[in-house]
Amino acid sequence: MFAHWLSSKKHSTLPKQSNTIVEPMASMPLFTTIQENTNYVRQCLGNSTDIVIREFTYNSITEDVAILYTDGLVDGNVINDFIMRSMMTDSLEIDPEQNPFDVLELHTLTIGEIQQVSDMKKLFHHLLSGDSIILMNGYTTCLAASTKGWKDRGVTETNVETVVRGPRESFSESIRTNTALIRRKIKDPNLWVETFQVGKVTQTDVVLMYVHGIAQESLIIEARNRLSQIQIDGIFESSNVEELIQDEVITPFPTVYNSERPDVVALELIQGKVAILVDGTPFVLIAPALFETFLKASEDYYHRVDISTLVRILRYAGFLIALLAPSFYVAITTFHQEMLPTQLLISLAAQREGIPFPAFIEALLMEITFEVLREAALRMPRSIGSALSFVGTLVIGQAAVEAGIVSAAMVIVVSITAISSFVFPSYDLSNAIRILRFPLMALAASFGFFGILAGLLGLILHLNSLQSFGVPYLSPFAPLELNKQKDALFRMPFQSLFSRVRTVHTNNVIKKAGRKPFKP
């Protein structure tokens, strides 16, 4: 029966073999024969040796079925057990009126996800994404079976956003693993997922996640439009997407948050934000991202209120120290010596005696030296990187003081500045401070405190002009909203956090029914 059905189909003439490089068309139907389709695939992929094409017998008919897959992107056991064995040992009689692909999909193949594909562009996308392609003679349709099975790093402990108390798991480079980690945190059916292919050459999978009914529709549409309008050859990391969808490019401050922790992403999703996951990277983007977002940590919600509030205030103090400490030192020692107590002024003057450089050059040399040491420690092998950073800083600092190049007070100031720059949960905010520190030092060396004040005013004006997906960057501080301060600078008890932050354009503003704790 099956042989009679196949012989009744008309076969097209086979294409001639050629060494000419063939590029896959934007959209074209499949050929009617296995040979034509496999030859076209071989030519388009330059006869790549990692493309496996296997022709075999199905239902006692020779060379009527072929399976194509990319070696290294598939799970060989799945192909052998759930495709090859099912088709080569099955003897199901097929009615000539039936579509054989329907029979394969509904009765033969014991595999989870199967799609019928009739477009050559989609065939290449499935083939190069780890799916197996099943071809039959006489049909311009094929089956794409999900057989992805490449090696990945798996779920490991987070390396960047470390915590004392809280979940240890972090995202991996597999986008499906990452969506599953978020699904484990949020089991609501309103957690919706949309997938895009971004990059003309790489065709990287990019996923948009949001909680339907909480995230505002305008925010979802804006995120969807920005992702669909990306025109670029390749996406290799979520930072590529971040740079292409952010509101403002010419700014040191990040306007899209990124995290490698599933609990952080889940918390932001239930606040009405959207998450953007990129295949091949463990860092997930979150939008909109406000200034105060970069000074919060997931651990703030795992400790007591008083501890969390104290730590959060220390982060704001660390922000000011990391940004202004060298500038204040330069301004005081250059223009405003009268502001120091007499004993401290005499001590500083004694230390600076014999120093050949002014305070600004001294601070500039020390800051550049520290930045070089930090970059070197990051690029060196991990086993010696930490030793280089500590030993290099101590040795160079001590030698510089003994040689009379810099003063001991300057070494102390730069050390405190460096330590303060590591208190932020977000590394992106630390990078912004590293950039801004140098112009503020130049203003302090030129105009003293008046220069620092002018620089801070310009910085505040710049921050007020920024937006993240239409939300003011300094919300809820500017514009000031007193009823939104319960989780900004301070962290109030959960009993007081009745509503979500309206500044992120959320529909459902009621977060939980608050109640006071029971008293014995």
C-alpha positions, 0 to 999 in steps of 0.5 A: 500500500505504501509502495503504491502510494509513493510510486504514484507521486511524480519525481522531479529531475535531480539537480546536477552536482556543482562546486558553486556556493549556493546561499539559502533563499529568504523563502522558498518551498522544498523540492519534491525529492530527497535527493534534490533537498539533500543536495541543496542543503549540502551546497548551501552549507558548503558540504560541511562535515558536521551535517549528517544525512542518513537515508534508510528504509521505512515500512519495507521501502528502500531509500524513501526516507532521509533524516538530517541533523547537525552533529554536536547539537543533537542528542544521539540517543534521542535520534536512535531510540525515538526516531530511527528505531520507531521508523525502522521497526514499525510496520504500520499500514498506511492508507494512500489517502493519508498524509504520511507525515500525519501518520509519523507524527500521530502514530509512529514517532515517540518524540515530544515536539514535532512540527511540519515544515514546508519552507526552506528557510525554516528547514535551515533554522530547525536544522542548525538549531539542533532539530532533526529533519525528516524528508520523504520522496514526493512531498514538499513538506518535512518534519522537524523533530526536537532533538536538541542535546548539546553540552552546557554548563548546567545550573551552578552557583552564581559567581557575580551576585553572591549572597550570604542568605538566599538561593545559590542557583544561577542561569546557564547558557541554555535559554530553555534551562533559564526559562525553566528556572524562572518557571520554577519560581513563578508557577502562574499560568499568566507568565507568558513567553514570546520568542524572537530570532535576532541576528541575520547571520546568527539567528539567536533565540531571544525570549521576552517574558512577562506576567500577563495582567501585571505588566502594562500592555504598553510596556510589552508592546514597546519591548516587543517592537524594540526587539523586532526592529533590531537589524544586526548580523549577530548577537552573541551576548545579552549586552548586544541586545541591551545596547540596541534597545536602551533609551539612551546610548550616550550615558555612563549609566545603565538603563537596562538591568541584568542579572544571573539570578532567577530569584531576582528576575522572578521578583522583578517580573511580579513587580510588572517588569519584563525580562529578556533572555538571550540564548548563549548567555547566563545574564538576563535583561530586565526593563525598565531599570531605575537608578534605585534598582542598581542599589538593591539586592535580592538579599535585602528581602531575605534578611530582617528589615533593620539589617536590610535597611542598614545595608541599603543605606551603606550602599548609598554612602558607598556610592557617594564615597566611590564617586567623590572621595578622590575629588574631595581630597584634591579640592581640600589639599589644593584650595580649601586647606582651612577646612581641615583641623590644624593637626590633620593639616600639619600631618598632610603637609608633612606627608606631601613634603617632597612629593613632586606632583600636585594632588590631582596628578598624584590622584590620577596616577594612583587611580590609573594604577589601580584600574590597571591592576584590577583589569589585569587581575580580571584577565589573569588566570583565576589561580593567580589573579587574586594574588596579583590584585592584593600583592600588586596593590600593597607592593606598589602602594608601599613602594610609591610612598617610600619613593616619595612619588605619592603620599600615604594619605592618597593611598588611603583615599584611593583604597577606600574609594576602591573598596566602596566601589565594590559594595554595589550589587550591580557591576554596571553601576560600578563601571559608571562611577569609574568613568565619572570619577576622573572628570570630577577630579579634574573639576576639583583640581580646577575650581575646588568645591565649586567645580565638584558642585557644578559637576554634581549639578550636571550629573543630576540634570543628566540623570533627570533627563534619562528614561528607561522604557518611558519611565523616569530614571530617578523614580521614585526620588524625582519626581518625588512620590512619598507613597513609593518610598517604602522600598526605595532608600529604606525597606519597610516590613512586608506587612507595609508593602501593599502595592507594586510600584506604579512607576513601572507601569503595572496594571495590577497594583495590589501585590498582597493583602497586608496584615499585621503579625499576630501577637501572642 
